[in-house]
Amino acid sequence: MFDHVEVTGTGTASAVPDVVVLDARVSCDAPDVAGALAAATERVTAAMAAAAEAGVAPADRQTTGMGVNSRWDREGRGVIGYAAHQTMRLLVRDRDRVGDLISALAEAAGDAFGLDGVRLEVADKAPLMEKARAAAYEDAVRTATQYADLAGRPLGQAVRRSEEHTSE
């Protein structure tokens, strides 16, 4: 006889994406670190202002990283300047305005602008997680019930639960 049975349930949920996520950057070169950083900051500030003017809410605009690298001469012997970059993520709730927003960002940041990614997402994932958990729990109970029936035992209380996430 067995004391317990351990099963794994799986559950999924999906929804139509309702927001567009833009991952963008600015990259600026200068002879010194301070100049490269100042130029990148100026361009990001202009791009963020353009996003605000385009209706992207403050909570949907964020800078996500920055860095500075040395630029070397062709022989790799001496530093000839510095390249600074800053990255930003914008959440666009009005999908019809994405093209205009990208154009506004490019105009504001000039040649320093780069677009690293455009993807569709679901803004509020909490209801999807709840559906997926419920489906996983039902799947686990169904499997455990079958094992209990096969063993001629009643199904007892759930003792432990754990959760793993994967996204597609």
FIGU-233574 format. One record per residue: residue in three letters; z, y, x of N, C-alpha, C in turn. Coordinates in steps of 0.1 Angstrom, whole numbers, padded with zeros to 4 digits, always signed. Example, Ala and Ser with C-alpha at 12.3 -4.5 7.8 and 13.67 -1.06 7.14 Angstrom:
REM residues 2
ALA+0078-0057+0132+0078-0045+0123+0078-0033+0132/SER+0071-0022+0128+0071-0011+0137+0079+0000+0129/
***
This chain:
REM residues 168
MET+0000-0012+0008+0000+0000+0000+0000+0012+0009/PHE-0004+0023+0003-0004+0036+0011+0005+0046+0004/ASP+0010+0055+0013+0019+0066+0008+0011+0078+0003/HIS+0000+0080+0010-0008+0092+0006-0023+0089+0010/VAL-0031+0098+0004-0045+0098+0007-0048+0112+0011/GLU-0057+0113+0022-0061+0126+0026-0076+0127+0024/VAL-0080+0137+0016-0094+0139+0013-0098+0153+0017/THR-0111+0155+0018-0117+0169+0020-0126+0172+0009/GLY-0124+0184+0003-0133+0188-0007-0142+0199-0002/THR-0154+0200-0008-0163+0211-0004-0167+0219-0016/GLY-0169+0232-0014-0173+0240-0025-0181+0252-0020/THR-0191+0256-0028-0199+0267-0024-0200+0276-0036/ALA-0204+0288-0033-0207+0298-0043-0218+0308-0037/SER-0226+0313-0046-0236+0323-0041-0238+0334-0051/ALA-0244+0345-0046-0247+0356-0055-0259+0363-0049/VAL-0265+0371-0057-0276+0379-0053-0271+0391-0044/PRO-0276+0393-0032-0271+0404-0024-0273+0417-0031/ASP-0263+0426-0029-0263+0439-0036-0262+0451-0026/VAL-0261+0448-0013-0261+0459-0004-0269+0456+0008/VAL-0273+0466+0016-0281+0464+0028-0272+0469+0039/VAL-0271+0461+0050-0264+0465+0062-0273+0468+0073/LEU-0272+0480+0078-0280+0485+0090-0272+0485+0102/ASP-0276+0478+0112-0270+0479+0125-0279+0487+0134/ALA-0274+0499+0138-0282+0508+0146-0275+0513+0159/ARG-0282+0519+0167-0276+0524+0180-0284+0536+0185/VAL-0277+0543+0194-0284+0554+0201-0281+0551+0216/SER-0291+0554+0224-0290+0551+0239-0295+0564+0246/CYS-0287+0569+0255-0291+0581+0262-0288+0580+0277/ASP-0298+0585+0285-0297+0585+0299-0293+0599+0304/ALA-0286+0599+0316-0283+0612+0322-0280+0609+0337/PRO-0280+0619+0345-0277+0617+0359-0262+0613+0362/ASP-0253+0616+0352-0239+0613+0354-0233+0606+0341/VAL-0222+0600+0343-0216+0593+0332-0212+0602+0320/ALA-0206+0614+0324-0202+0623+0314-0214+0628+0306/GLY-0225+0631+0312-0237+0636+0305-0242+0625+0296/ALA-0243+0613+0301-0248+0602+0292-0239+0600+0280/LEU-0226+0600+0282-0217+0599+0271-0218+0610+0261/ALA-0219+0622+0266-0220+0634+0257-0232+0634+0249/ALA-0243+0630+0255-0256+0629+0248-0256+0619+0237/ALA-0250+0607+0241-0249+0596+0231-0240+0600+0219/THR-0229+0607+0222-0220+0611+0212-0227+0622+0203/GLU-0234+0631+0209-0241+0641+0201-0251+0635+0191/ARG-0259+0625+0196-0269+0618+0188-0262+0610+0177/VAL-0251+0603+0180-0244+0595+0170-0239+0604+0159/THR-0233+0615+0163-0228+0625+0154-0239+0630+0144/ALA-0250+0633+0150-0261+0637+0142-0266+0626+0132/ALA-0267+0614+0137-0271+0603+0129-0261+0600+0117/MET-0248+0601+0120-0238+0599+0110-0238+0610+0100/ALA-0241+0623+0104-0243+0634+0095-0255+0631+0086/ALA-0265+0626+0091-0277+0623+0083-0274+0612+0073/ALA-0266+0602+0077-0262+0592+0068-0254+0598+0056/ALA-0245+0607+0060-0236+0613+0050-0245+0621+0040/GLU-0255+0629+0045-0264+0636+0037-0272+0627+0028/ALA-0275+0615+0032-0283+0606+0025-0274+0598+0014/GLY-0261+0601+0014-0253+0595+0004-0245+0583+0008/VAL-0245+0580+0021-0237+0569+0025-0222+0573+0026/ALA-0214+0566+0018-0200+0570+0017-0193+0569+0031/PRO-0182+0577+0033-0175+0576+0046-0170+0562+0049/ALA-0165+0554+0039-0160+0541+0042-0172+0531+0046/ASP-0184+0535+0043-0196+0527+0046-0203+0531+0059/ARG-0197+0540+0066-0202+0544+0079-0192+0541+0090/GLN-0196+0534+0100-0186+0532+0111-0193+0530+0124/THR-0187+0535+0135-0192+0532+0148-0186+0518+0152/THR-0193+0510+0158-0189+0496+0161-0187+0493+0176/GLY-0192+0502+0185-0191+0499+0199-0197+0510+0207/MET-0194+0509+0220-0201+0518+0230-0200+0512+0243/GLY-0208+0518+0252-0208+0513+0266-0216+0522+0275/VAL-0214+0521+0288-0221+0528+0298-0225+0519+0309/ASN-0238+0520+0314-0242+0512+0325-0249+0520+0335/SER-0248+0516+0347-0255+0523+0358-0270+0519+0357/ARG-0278+0529+0361-0293+0527+0362-0296+0527+0377/TRP-0303+0517+0382-0306+0515+0396-0320+0519+0399/ASP-0322+0522+0412-0336+0524+0416-0344+0511+0416/ARG-0357+0512+0419-0365+0500+0418-0361+0489+0428/GLU-0356+0493+0439-0352+0483+0449-0338+0478+0447/GLY-0331+0484+0437-0317+0479+0434-0307+0484+0445/ARG-0310+0494+0452-0301+0498+0463-0292+0510+0459/GLY-0296+0518+0450-0288+0530+0447-0289+0534+0432/VAL-0278+0539+0427-0276+0543+0414-0284+0556+0412/ILE-0293+0557+0402-0301+0569+0399-0297+0576+0386/GLY-0287+0570+0379-0283+0576+0367-0275+0566+0359/TYR-0272+0570+0346-0264+0562+0338-0270+0562+0324/ALA-0268+0551+0317-0272+0549+0303-0260+0546+0295/ALA-0258+0555+0285-0247+0553+0275-0253+0549+0262/HIS-0246+0540+0255-0250+0537+0241-0238+0536+0232/GLN-0241+0539+0219-0231+0537+0209-0238+0530+0197/THR-0230+0521+0191-0236+0514+0180-0229+0518+0167/MET-0236+0516+0156-0230+0520+0143-0235+0510+0133/ARG-0227+0508+0122-0230+0500+0111-0229+0508+0098/LEU-0240+0507+0090-0240+0515+0078-0243+0505+0066/LEU-0235+0507+0056-0236+0499+0044-0243+0507+0033/VAL-0255+0503+0029-0263+0510+0020-0262+0503+0006/ARG-0256+0510-0003-0254+0504-0017-0267+0506-0026/ASP-0275+0516-0023-0287+0519-0030-0299+0514-0022/ARG-0303+0501-0025-0313+0495-0017-0327+0503-0017/ASP-0329+0510-0027-0342+0518-0028-0342+0529-0017/ARG-0331+0533-0012-0330+0544-0003-0330+0540+0012/VAL-0331+0527+0015-0330+0522+0029-0341+0528+0038/GLY-0353+0529+0033-0364+0534+0041-0362+0549+0045/ASP-0358+0556+0034-0355+0571+0037-0344+0573+0046/LEU-0334+0564+0045-0322+0565+0054-0326+0562+0068/ILE-0334+0552+0071-0338+0549+0084-0346+0560+0090/SER-0355+0566+0082-0363+0578+0087-0353+0589+0090/ALA-0343+0592+0082-0334+0603+0085-0326+0600+0097/LEU-0322+0588+0099-0314+0584+0112-0323+0587+0124/ALA-0336+0582+0123-0345+0584+0134-0348+0598+0137/GLU-0349+0606+0127-0351+0620+0129-0339+0627+0135/ALA-0327+0623+0131-0315+0630+0136-0312+0626+0150/ALA-0314+0613+0154-0311+0608+0167-0323+0609+0177/GLY-0335+0612+0172-0346+0613+0180-0350+0600+0187/ASP-0355+0601+0199-0360+0590+0207-0348+0581+0211/ALA-0336+0585+0210-0324+0577+0213-0321+0567+0203/PHE-0328+0567+0191-0324+0558+0180-0330+0545+0182/GLY-0323+0535+0178-0328+0521+0178-0322+0514+0166/LEU-0329+0505+0160-0325+0497+0148-0324+0483+0153/ASP-0311+0477+0153-0309+0464+0158-0309+0453+0147/GLY-0307+0457+0135-0307+0447+0124-0306+0453+0110/VAL-0313+0446+0101-0313+0450+0087-0310+0437+0080/ARG-0299+0436+0072-0297+0424+0064-0291+0427+0051/LEU-0293+0417+0042-0288+0418+0028-0275+0411+0028/GLU-0265+0416+0020-0252+0410+0019-0247+0412+0005/VAL-0236+0405+0002-0228+0407-0011-0217+0416-0007/ALA-0215+0427-0013-0204+0437-0010-0190+0431-0012/ASP-0188+0425-0023-0175+0420-0027-0175+0405-0026/LYS-0171+0399-0016-0171+0384-0014-0159+0377-0020/ALA-0149+0384-0024-0137+0378-0030-0140+0369-0042/PRO-0147+0373-0052-0150+0364-0063-0157+0351-0059/LEU-0166+0353-0049-0173+0341-0044-0164+0331-0037/MET-0155+0337-0029-0145+0328-0022-0136+0321-0033/GLU-0132+0328-0043-0124+0321-0054-0132+0310-0060/LYS-0145+0312-0063-0153+0301-0069-0155+0290-0060/ALA-0157+0293-0047-0159+0282-0037-0146+0274-0035/ARG-0134+0281-0035-0121+0274-0034-0119+0265-0046/ALA-0122+0270-0058-0120+0262-0070-0129+0249-0070/ALA-0141+0251-0066-0151+0240-0065-0146+0230-0054/ALA-0141+0234-0043-0136+0226-0033-0124+0218-0037/TYR-0115+0225-0044-0103+0218-0049-0106+0207-0060/GLU-0115+0211-0069-0120+0201-0079-0126+0189-0072/ASP-0134+0191-0062-0141+0181-0054-0130+0172-0048/ALA-0120+0177-0042-0110+0170-0035-0102+0162-0045/VAL-0098+0168-0056-0091+0160-0067-0099+0149-0072/ARG-0112+0151-0074-0121+0140-0079-0121+0128-0069/THR-0122+0131-0057-0122+0121-0046-0109+0114-0046/ALA-0098+0122-0045-0084+0116-0044-0081+0107-0056/THR-0086+0111-0068-0083+0104-0080-0091+0090-0080/GLN-0103+0090-0074-0110+0078-0073-0102+0068-0064/TYR-0098+0073-0052-0090+0065-0043-0077+0060-0050/ALA-0070+0068-0057-0058+0064-0063-0061+0053-0074/ASP-0072+0055-0082-0076+0045-0092-0079+0032-0085/LEU-0087+0032-0074-0090+0020-0067-0078+0013-0061/ALA-0068+0020-0058-0056+0014-0053-0046+0010-0064/GLY-0049+0014-0076-0040+0011-0087-0028+0019-0087/ARG-0029+0031-0082-0017+0040-0081-0020+0053-0089/PRO-0010+0060-0093-0012+0073-0099-0014+0083-0089/LEU-0021+0094-0092-0024+0105-0083-0011+0114-0083/GLY-0006+0116-0071+0006+0125-0070+0002+0139-0068/GLN+0012+0147-0064+0010+0161-0062+0003+0163-0049/ALA-0005+0174-0048-0011+0178-0035+0000+0183-0026/VAL+0000+0178-0014+0011+0181-0004+0007+0192+0005/ARG-0006+0192+0009-0010+0201+0019-0024+0205+0017/ARG-0027+0218+0019-0041+0223+0018-0045+0231+0030/SER-0057+0230+0034-0062+0239+0045-0076+0243+0041/GLU-0080+0253+0048-0093+0260+0045-0101+0262+0057/GLU-0114+0260+0056-0124+0263+0067-0135+0270+0060/HIS-0141+0280+0067-0152+0288+0061-0164+0286+0070/THR-0175+0285+0063-0188+0286+0070-0196+0296+0061/SER-0205+0303+0067-0214+0312+0060-0228+0309+0064/GLU-0237+0311+0055-0251+0309+0057-0259+0322+0057/
***
